[in-house]
Amino acid sequence: MSPFIKAHRSRAYTRKKRLKKTDTSSTTFRVGLLIILATAMIAYVWQINSVSVKGFAIYEIEQRNTQLGRENQRLELHVAQLQSTQNVKNNIDSLGMVDEGETLYITVKDDAVAIK
């Protein structure tokens, strides 16, 4: 065999070897890229799901907060009604109190005080 043919075959073999090596590297790169993309997609879906669940929880808490605010207003109104002087006057007998009747005030004109 001529040296020219040997050199040509050697170069062709080296080229095939280089292509095979590049092909393996390319395949590894593609598989790695696919794994990274799949992981990113799973993480994205998980994050969207978490945000959605937290959104529903926040909505429920806001609804509960509104309900408790209304209940608080209702109870404050009820307390104010029970503490009103009209209500106390109406319930004097049931509370065991005595009507004060007419009130008399004493005014002292001098600063004199009796000492015993």
C-alpha positions, 0 to 999 in steps of 0.5 A: 500500500502506498504511503499516500493511501495509508496517510489518507486512511489514517486521516479518515480514521482520525476524523471518524474517531473525532466525530465519534468523540464529538457525537458522544459529547454532544449526546451527553450535552443533550441529555444533560440539557434535557435533565436540566429543562425537565427539572426546571419545568417541575420546579416551575409547576411546583412553584405555581401550585404553591402560590395557588394554594397560598392564594386560596388560604389568603382568600379564606383568611380574609373572608374570616377576618371580614366575618369577625369584623362584622361580629365585633361591630355587632357585639360592640353595638350590643354592649353599648345598648346594654350600658345605656342609661335608658336600659339601666333605668328600665332594669332597675328592679331586676338589678336590685337597685333603688330609684334615687328619686329627687337629688338634693345638693347642699352648698356650704357658704362658709369654710367653717367646719364643726369640730367635736 
